[in-house]
């Protein structure tokens, strides 16, 4: 008999279990429009980026620790840079 898996599916994961610091600016929640535009909006453009193998390995370690994939981690870093520079 198979044991029931204790791992939650993405639809069952609590959204508050992730880092929400990118959604806060100067101690206040960012507007929904800002968040939607950069994080939720359809990703319809592909880029190719060459990085050193050791950098990619470190990104994958960080992403694994954060329970996400490295592409999302890179996208999050780019979004945070754009938000910071646009302020």
N, C-alpha and C positions, 0 to 999 in steps of 0.2 A: 504494500500500500504506500502510495506517495504521500510525503509530508506536505502540508500546505506551505507555500512559500511565504516567508515573512517580508519579502521585498515588495514594496508598494509600486504599483504602476504609476506612470507619470500623471494620470488623471486622479490618482488617489493621494499624491504627494501634497503636503501642506505648503502653499505658496509662501508662507511666512518662515519656512525652514531655510530659505535661501537668503543671500546677502542682499539687502534692500538699500544699501548706502548710496547706490547710484541714482536712487529715486528721490534723494533728499539733497537740497542745496541751501546753504546758509541757515541750517536748522529748520527748514520748512520743506514740505513735500513739493515736488515739482508739479507743474500743471499736467493734466492728463494729455493735453495736446502735444506737449514736448516729449513725453514718454512714448506716446503712440508714434509720433513721427520718426523717432530714432530707434526704438526697440521693437515695436510690434508691426510696423508697416512692412508690407510684402518685400522680401529680399529678391530683387529681380535682376541684379547685376553681379556678375562673377569677376573676381580679380585673381591674378596669379601673383604670388609673393614668394620670392626666394629668401630663405633665412638659413643661417648655419644650423647644422644638424643638432648641435648641443643646445641651441636656443629652443628649437622645436621640442626636444626631449624635455626640457624644463617646463615649457608651456603645457605639455601633455601631463606632466606630474602635477602641476598646479590644477589643471582642469580636472584630473582624476580625483584630487583631494576635494575639490569643490563639487564633485559629482555632476560634471557637465562635460561637453566635448571641447576640444581645443579651438575649433572654429568659432564657437560661441564665445569663448574666453577672449579671443582676438577681437571679435566684433564688439564685445563689451568694452574692451580697452580703447578701441577706436571711437566708440560712441562717447565714452567719458572724456577723451581728449577733445573731441569736437565741442562737447557741451562746455568744458572748461575754457577753451579758447574763444568760444562765442560769447561768453559772459562779459 
